[in-house]
Amino acid sequence: MNMKLSVIIVNYNVTQLLRNCLLSLQKYIKDVDYEVIVIDNASTDTSWKDLILEFSTVHFISSDINGGFSKANNKAIQTANGEYILLLNPDTELEGFYMKELLDFSDSKKDFGCLGVRMHDAEGNFLPESKRSVPDMFNSFEKLFTNLKKNNSKSYYRNDIGEDAIAEIEVMTGAFLLVKKKVYEEIGGLDESYFMYGEDIDLCYTLLRKGYKNYYYGKASLLHHKGESTVKDEVYLNRFYGAMQIFIDKYYKESKPMQYSFLKAGLKLRHQIEKIRLK
């Protein structure tokens, strides 16, 4: 029997969240032949090693350096045996027996690219990054400079698609991203020039450009302890805005110079505003 699914988790200093994540996989993945691969990205907190005994079926990999999210995932995926890859954040928890349903849905789709689910935070608030558009001049301006949460509009966050809907969309988040291993390898995996942030948008956009279709599956819900593993400091800001800069350099600099100039200026301005707020 061929292995159906490889769950890939990149850990960095979040042992307790990782433990809860692994427990949720044990509880909720049924009727699927799967494996779990955890790659630790040179955590300073080595307590994650205590989980090796507790989760004896999980394959743990230790990385000597923290080369970022993309690099760690790509490294772990080289050892994966599943037909499908699930990129999963350690600060998430599955909430139901939906994995087989998601795989069956994915199997049924021609030109399947990737799939994401409905995410909410610990307070139960829906996380709008569960379903997004590819960044362009208009929706990026809206995201950077306004709090326009227009309902039922197709903006950066796909408010035109219901939270519980099953629909074709452009971009989902790397916190839960299901993709076929051979397709992932065919498009070159996650772009390692991104350290953290932006690589999921790039992956989804690359799939679309290659003719694949991406899906949002709102019937399945995921708890995401959003931001618990992220310190909002200057390093974070540099990485976040740096990632957006990589994206527009890659896709807009040559093909859409006007949009490129506009977005570059907007990113720079917003980055400065955020830096001032920190002080």
Solvent accessible surface area in square Angstrom, and as a share of the most:
residue,aa,sasa,rsa
1,M,206,0.92
2,N,138,0.71
3,M,51,0.23
4,K,49,0.21
5,L,0,0.00
6,S,0,0.00
7,V,0,0.00
8,I,1,0.00
9,I,0,0.00
10,V,13,0.08
11,N,0,0.00
12,Y,96,0.37
13,N,52,0.27
14,V,16,0.09
15,T,21,0.12
16,Q,109,0.48
17,L,29,0.14
18,L,0,0.00
19,R,77,0.28
20,N,50,0.25
21,C,0,0.00
22,L,3,0.02
23,L,67,0.34
24,S,10,0.06
25,L,1,0.01
26,Q,92,0.41
27,K,117,0.50
28,Y,37,0.14
29,I,8,0.04
30,K,106,0.45
31,D,124,0.64
32,V,22,0.13
33,D,44,0.23
34,Y,59,0.22
35,E,31,0.14
36,V,11,0.06
37,I,1,0.00
38,V,0,0.00
39,I,0,0.00
40,D,3,0.01
41,N,7,0.04
42,A,34,0.26
43,S,12,0.08
44,T,117,0.68
45,D,58,0.30
46,T,78,0.45
47,S,42,0.27
48,W,9,0.03
49,K,104,0.44
50,D,103,0.53
51,L,6,0.03
52,I,77,0.39
53,L,164,0.82
54,E,80,0.36
55,F,3,0.01
56,S,96,0.62
57,T,126,0.73
58,V,19,0.11
59,H,91,0.41
60,F,31,0.13
61,I,26,0.13
62,S,64,0.41
63,S,12,0.07
64,D,137,0.71
65,I,115,0.59
66,N,53,0.27
67,G,22,0.21
68,G,1,0.01
69,F,30,0.13
70,S,0,0.00
71,K,92,0.39
72,A,5,0.04
73,N,1,0.01
74,N,20,0.10
75,K,91,0.38
76,A,0,0.00
77,I,4,0.02
78,Q,143,0.64
79,T,63,0.37
80,A,5,0.04
81,N,105,0.54
82,G,4,0.04
83,E,76,0.34
84,Y,0,0.00
85,I,0,0.00
86,L,0,0.00
87,L,1,0.01
88,L,4,0.02
89,N,31,0.16
90,P,12,0.08
91,D,4,0.02
92,T,0,0.00
93,E,39,0.17
94,L,4,0.02
95,E,65,0.29
96,G,14,0.14
97,F,131,0.54
98,Y,18,0.07
99,M,2,0.01
100,K,92,0.39
101,E,73,0.33
102,L,0,0.00
103,L,3,0.02
104,D,71,0.37
105,F,34,0.14
106,S,0,0.00
107,D,68,0.35
108,S,84,0.54
109,K,68,0.29
110,K,166,0.70
111,D,59,0.30
112,F,6,0.02
113,G,0,0.00
114,C,0,0.00
115,L,0,0.00
116,G,1,0.01
117,V,3,0.02
118,R,56,0.20
119,M,1,0.00
120,H,33,0.15
121,D,25,0.13
122,A,60,0.47
123,E,141,0.63
124,G,50,0.48
125,N,84,0.43
126,F,48,0.20
127,L,14,0.07
128,P,35,0.22
129,E,23,0.10
130,S,0,0.00
131,K,7,0.03
132,R,21,0.08
133,S,6,0.04
134,V,23,0.14
135,P,8,0.05
136,D,46,0.24
137,M,25,0.11
138,F,146,0.61
139,N,16,0.08
140,S,12,0.08
141,F,91,0.38
142,E,20,0.09
143,K,83,0.35
144,L,18,0.09
145,F,58,0.24
146,T,45,0.26
147,N,150,0.77
148,L,96,0.48
149,K,136,0.58
150,K,98,0.41
151,N,124,0.63
152,N,129,0.66
153,S,24,0.16
154,K,125,0.53
155,S,11,0.07
156,Y,17,0.06
157,Y,41,0.16
158,R,23,0.08
159,N,40,0.20
160,D,60,0.31
161,I,23,0.12
162,G,45,0.43
163,E,82,0.37
164,D,92,0.48
165,A,33,0.26
166,I,72,0.37
167,A,25,0.20
168,E,94,0.42
169,I,6,0.03
170,E,35,0.16
171,V,0,0.00
172,M,0,0.00
173,T,15,0.09
174,G,5,0.05
175,A,4,0.03
176,F,1,0.01
177,L,1,0.00
178,L,0,0.00
179,V,0,0.00
180,K,41,0.17
181,K,37,0.16
182,K,146,0.62
183,V,6,0.03
184,Y,5,0.02
185,E,96,0.43
186,E,108,0.48
187,I,22,0.11
188,G,58,0.56
189,G,12,0.11
190,L,4,0.02
191,D,39,0.20
192,E,79,0.36
193,S,71,0.46
194,Y,1,0.00
195,F,62,0.26
196,M,68,0.30
197,Y,49,0.18
198,G,4,0.04
199,E,8,0.04
200,D,16,0.08
201,I,4,0.02
202,D,4,0.02
203,L,3,0.02
204,C,0,0.00
205,Y,34,0.13
206,T,24,0.14
207,L,0,0.00
208,L,54,0.27
209,R,149,0.54
210,K,119,0.50
211,G,48,0.46
212,Y,41,0.15
213,K,77,0.33
214,N,0,0.00
215,Y,18,0.07
216,Y,0,0.00
217,Y,9,0.03
218,G,0,0.00
219,K,126,0.53
220,A,1,0.01
221,S,20,0.13
222,L,0,0.00
223,L,27,0.14
224,H,16,0.07
225,H,30,0.13
226,K,109,0.46
227,G,28,0.27
228,E,112,0.50
229,S,48,0.31
230,T,32,0.19
231,V,114,0.65
232,K,113,0.48
233,D,55,0.28
234,E,78,0.35
235,V,80,0.46
236,Y,39,0.15
237,L,11,0.05
238,N,70,0.36
239,R,91,0.33
240,F,51,0.21
241,Y,18,0.07
242,G,29,0.28
243,A,2,0.02
244,M,30,0.13
245,Q,47,0.21
246,I,51,0.26
247,F,3,0.01
248,I,6,0.03
249,D,56,0.29
250,K,97,0.41
251,Y,22,0.08
252,Y,4,0.01
253,K,102,0.43
254,E,158,0.71
255,S,78,0.51
256,K,82,0.35
257,P,83,0.52
258,M,146,0.65
259,Q,36,0.16
260,Y,20,0.08
261,S,69,0.44
262,F,87,0.36
263,L,4,0.02
264,K,94,0.40
265,A,63,0.48
266,G,9,0.09
267,L,13,0.06
268,K,137,0.58
269,L,100,0.50
270,R,46,0.17
271,H,30,0.13
272,Q,80,0.35
273,I,58,0.29
274,E,36,0.16
275,K,46,0.20
276,I,120,0.61
277,R,160,0.59
278,L,81,0.40
279,K,191,0.81
